[in-house]
Amino acid sequence: MNNLAMTYQSQKRWNDAEYLQLQILKATQLSPDHPLMMTFMTNLAVTYGSQGRRKDSEGIHMQVLERRKRILGPEHPETLSSMTNLATQYYYQQGREKEAEDIYAQVLETEKRILGTEHPEVLSSMHSLGSIWRKQAKYSEAEQIHRQELALSGKLLGREHPGTLSSMENLAETLRVQCKYEEAKQLAREALVISEAVHGKENIHMLKNMDFQAAVLYQQGMYEEYTQMRNAVEARDASYYHHGL
């Protein structure tokens, strides 16, 4: 039943997912402190958040976090995962950026100390913290951590991995908003070459790259070139979704 609920989540069938998740919680004979029970609760919290039920989602995330802190300790990976879930709830669904920033920063510091500086979870936390800093216009801090993110992603995942391409896009965008156009365009071109070679000419990274280049052209006052690029983006976008890629 849980697998079906997760399938519904992946399909964004939130009401169907909620129904099954509530049935699972009612039917289970597990202790509230059992690890599997806390996983079931977290899944329901994600569904609530996606339904816009922010307070319900936050309440469950808080319950799970407190239980994991008490049972596993404040620095256990599962506890850190719950902290990340709560920060994501604050940032993406409630706009509470400062609270999310504080949690992400705490998680990142703890992960580096407990898991090591080159762990995949560290990479994920760097991405999250950098994204918040960029949104808050803390561009210097965002640039620094996105550079670290890109270097680590290339080392752990390889230069051609989609995650590394996303890291390149994050850094390029951070450079663009600081008017560091040449480095931003160079990074975008590199991402474009890799994306075409690995994923072909019709992929989501290609669309993001073209959209990014259009934004740079507009900022530089190259309006005719900007219009041409925007038209190309819209044509590629229509083709991409028409073919269901």
C-alpha positions in Angstrom: 0.0 0.0 0.0 2.9 2.4 0.8 4.4 1.7 -2.6 1.1 2.7 -4.3 0.9 5.8 -2.2 4.4 6.8 -3.2 3.4 6.2 -6.9 0.5 8.5 -6.4 2.8 11.1 -5.0 5.2 10.8 -8.0 2.1 11.4 -10.2 1.0 14.3 -8.1 -2.3 12.6 -7.3 -2.2 14.1 -3.8 -5.7 13.2 -2.7 -5.2 9.6 -3.6 -1.8 9.5 -1.9 -3.3 11.1 1.3 -6.1 8.6 1.5 -3.7 5.6 1.4 -1.2 7.2 3.7 -3.9 7.8 6.3 -5.1 4.2 6.0 -1.5 3.1 6.5 -1.1 5.1 9.7 -4.5 3.8 11.0 -3.8 0.2 10.2 -0.2 -0.1 11.4 0.5 -1.7 14.8 3.9 -0.1 15.1 4.9 2.1 18.0 4.8 5.9 17.2 8.6 5.9 17.8 9.3 3.1 15.3 11.5 4.2 12.4 9.0 3.0 9.8 6.2 4.9 11.5 8.2 8.1 11.2 8.8 7.4 7.5 5.1 7.0 7.0 4.4 10.3 8.8 7.0 12.1 6.8 5.4 10.9 3.6 2.1 12.2 4.7 3.7 15.6 5.6 5.0 15.9 2.1 1.6 15.2 0.7 0.0 17.8 3.0 2.6 20.4 1.9 1.9 19.7 -1.7 -1.8 20.2 -1.1 -1.1 23.6 0.5 -1.9 22.4 4.0 1.1 24.1 5.4 0.3 24.0 9.1 -0.6 20.3 9.0 2.6 19.5 7.1 4.8 21.6 9.4 3.2 20.0 12.5 4.0 16.4 11.3 7.6 17.4 10.3 8.1 18.9 13.8 6.8 15.7 15.5 9.1 13.5 13.5 12.1 15.8 14.1 11.5 15.9 17.8 11.2 12.1 18.0 14.3 11.5 16.0 16.3 13.9 18.1 15.1 12.1 21.2 15.7 8.6 20.0 18.6 8.9 17.5 20.3 12.1 18.7 20.6 15.5 17.1 23.4 14.6 14.7 22.0 11.3 13.3 21.6 11.3 9.5 17.8 10.6 9.9 17.5 13.6 12.2 19.4 15.8 9.8 17.0 14.6 7.1 14.1 15.7 9.1 15.7 19.1 9.7 16.1 19.4 5.9 12.5 18.4 5.3 11.4 21.2 7.7 13.6 23.7 6.1 12.2 22.8 2.7 8.7 23.3 4.1 9.6 26.7 5.4 11.4 27.8 2.2 9.3 26.5 -0.7 5.9 26.4 0.9 5.8 29.2 3.5 8.4 31.7 2.3 10.1 31.7 5.7 13.6 32.1 4.2 15.5 33.1 7.3 14.4 30.1 9.3 15.1 27.8 6.4 18.5 29.4 5.9 19.4 28.8 9.6 18.4 25.2 9.4 20.2 24.5 6.2 23.4 26.1 7.5 23.2 24.0 10.7 22.6 20.8 8.7 25.5 21.6 6.4 27.9 22.3 9.2 26.9 19.1 11.0 27.1 16.9 7.8 30.6 18.1 7.1 31.7 17.2 10.6 29.9 13.9 10.8 29.9 12.6 7.2 32.9 14.3 5.8 33.2 17.2 3.4 32.8 15.1 0.3 29.6 13.2 1.1 26.6 13.4 -1.3 24.4 14.8 1.5 26.8 17.7 1.8 26.4 18.4 -1.9 22.6 18.6 -1.5 22.8 20.9 1.5 25.2 23.2 -0.3 22.8 23.5 -3.2 19.9 24.3 -0.9 21.8 26.9 1.1 23.2 28.5 -2.1 19.7 28.8 -3.6 18.4 30.6 -0.6 21.4 33.0 -0.5 20.8 33.8 -4.2 17.2 34.5 -3.6 18.1 36.8 -0.7 20.5 38.6 -3.0 23.5 37.4 -0.9 25.3 36.9 -4.2 28.9 36.8 -2.8 28.0 34.0 -0.4 25.9 32.2 -3.1 28.7 32.4 -5.6 31.2 30.9 -3.2 29.1 28.0 -2.1 28.0 27.3 -5.7 31.6 27.1 -6.8 32.2 24.6 -4.0 29.1 22.7 -5.0 30.2 22.5 -8.7 33.7 21.3 -7.7 32.3 18.6 -5.4 29.6 17.5 -7.9 32.2 17.1 -10.6 34.3 15.0 -8.3 31.5 12.8 -6.9 29.2 12.5 -9.9 31.3 13.3 -12.9 31.3 16.4 -15.2 28.5 14.9 -17.4 26.0 14.0 -14.6 22.7 15.9 -14.7 23.4 17.0 -11.1 26.7 18.6 -12.2 24.9 20.3 -15.1 22.5 21.7 -12.5 25.4 22.9 -10.4 26.9 24.7 -13.4 23.5 26.3 -14.1 23.3 27.5 -10.5 26.7 29.1 -10.6 26.1 30.6 -14.1 22.9 32.2 -12.9 24.6 33.6 -9.7 27.3 35.1 -11.9 24.7 36.6 -14.3 22.8 38.5 -11.6 26.2 40.0 -10.6 26.8 41.1 -14.2 29.8 38.8 -14.5 28.7 38.0 -18.0 31.8 36.6 -19.6 32.3 33.9 -17.0 28.6 33.2 -16.9 28.4 32.7 -20.6 31.5 30.6 -20.7 30.1 28.3 -18.1 26.8 28.2 -19.9 28.5 27.2 -23.2 30.4 24.4 -21.4 27.1 23.1 -19.9 25.5 23.3 -23.4 28.2 21.3 -25.1 28.1 18.6 -22.4 24.3 18.5 -22.4 24.1 18.1 -26.2 26.8 15.4 -26.2 25.2 13.3 -23.4 21.5 14.0 -23.6 21.0 15.1 -27.2 19.6 18.4 -28.5 16.2 18.0 -26.9 16.5 18.0 -23.1 15.6 20.1 -20.2 19.1 21.4 -19.6 19.2 22.6 -23.2 16.0 24.7 -22.6 17.4 26.1 -19.4 20.6 27.0 -21.1 18.9 28.8 -23.9 16.6 30.7 -21.5 19.7 31.7 -19.5 21.4 33.0 -22.6 18.3 35.0 -23.5 18.4 36.7 -20.1 22.1 37.6 -20.5 21.4 39.2 -23.9 18.5 41.2 -22.5 20.7 42.5 -19.6 23.4 43.5 -22.1 20.9 45.5 -24.1 21.1 43.2 -27.1 17.4 43.2 -27.7 17.3 41.9 -31.3 19.4 38.9 -30.3 17.3 38.5 -27.2 14.1 38.3 -29.3 15.7 35.7 -31.6 16.8 33.6 -28.7 13.4 33.8 -26.9 11.7 32.7 -30.1 14.1 29.8 -30.3 13.4 28.9 -26.7 9.7 28.9 -27.2 10.0 26.7 -30.3 12.2 24.2 -28.5 10.0 24.3 -25.5 6.9 23.4 -27.6 8.8 20.6 -29.3 10.1 19.3 -26.0 6.8 18.9 -24.3 5.0 17.8 -27.5 7.3 14.8 -27.7 6.9 14.1 -24.0 10.6 14.3 -23.2 
